């Protein structure tokens, strides 16, 4: 009758809830009450670290509940190795004994089995010598099967809940990322979404650019060792390996690898997933943890689904960015067009206003271009435009902007520039064009230019353009093939 009562109560405890800790605590309470145990515990086996960790206990001494034992250590470890109960009738005479309570005199460890796999140990201890007889051991062995069932049920339930949460997270990420077409906004949102939805300390995103990996965005609490826009070393691990293999890599303790490149100072473990779209490797999404073993073997499955979504979204945003870029290019010369100029001049003026620096505008055109077209034909005129554009583009800094403003007219924005430097740049371009040999054009081609500077000659787009136009007009009236600094003051430009 006792056996039936014990197994019935244990069965009811198992079926009462899917919360693992609550079930295990109830089972330990039944074991203590029915078998008059001084203390009892359930230890779970971590398959990755091969350590036994206390999940629930009753009666252990303070400070011992967080102990982690190797699967070969102690009487509990012996039961794992042998896959059967191990009994020490007098722990003082058993060299395997590891103390968890000073009152313990005898200990019985019973492995918790799922199929032929050990998943944990039911550890029973008594303050009496040789407390467990054969019948009690057999009954506790049957009783331990209830704990195994509870463990399996709770794990399955937990896994389903985790998968449900992951599916919700994936759905949310898909909805929020696929609707974003601006690449920079998308990259920042990707990192923030993953960091929040998967509750990890830090997330980074690197993209391939010109054969190198560039850190484009990151979000989290760790300390970055590379600024956004920084390039990773060409042979940096593990990213070069991931890109070469196209496979996810889980690093459980990167501190053990002295050759591993760390993006974040506190990072101890990480999981890196390649971003692949239509067979093209775009970059790497990496989740970082400050703890060793911060990720589990089953984590990549959901993250790879997320990476697939992001890869498609990133590629779409890159296509949109390329199309947008093409819309800013002049079809004939290949340099930026007036549409791009109108956007950039406003940005440059605002940047100069914030930083207190200057920005210069040079407006230039090819002298007597109409007569050149009439004399030599439009095809040759078009070639002159292309070559002048190329000369301008080659001579300017990367931060400067040259645009075809209209017809034979060009607008050049010079960042962090004062009037003296702007005049020098314009004069250099003028002499370069004057001395250039344009194939098929038997006469010299020249340009005229007007220069205006923010804030001396204007503080808005209209004021600055109007002032540069005045300088260009003065250059034309003075005989062409020359550069003139505008005579318009800021006050006069504002009145105009």
ABEGO torsion letter per residue (X at the ends): XAAAAAAAAAAAAAAABABAAAAAAAAAAAAAAAAGBABBBBBBBBAAAGBBBBABBBGBBBGAAABBBBAABEAAAAAAAAGBBBBBABAAABAABBBABAABABBBBBBBBBEABBAEBBBBBBABBGABBAAAAAAAAAAAAAAAAAAAAAAAAAAAAAAAAAAAAAAAAAAAAAABABAAAAAAAAAAAAAAAAGBABBBBBBBBGGBBBBABBBEABBBABBBGBBBBAABOAAAAAAAAGBBBBBABAAABAABBBABAABABBBBBBBBBGGBBAEBBBBBBABBGABBAAAAAAAAAAAAAAAAAAAAAAAAAAAAAAAABBAAAGBBBAAAAAAAAAAAAAAAAAAGBBBBBBBBBBBGAAAAAAAAEAAAAAAAAAAAAAAAAAABBAABBBBBAEEABBBBBBBGBBAAAAAAAAAAAAAAAAABBBBGBABBBBBBBBBBBOAAAEABAAAAAAAAAAAAAAAAAAGEGBBBBBABBAAAAAAX
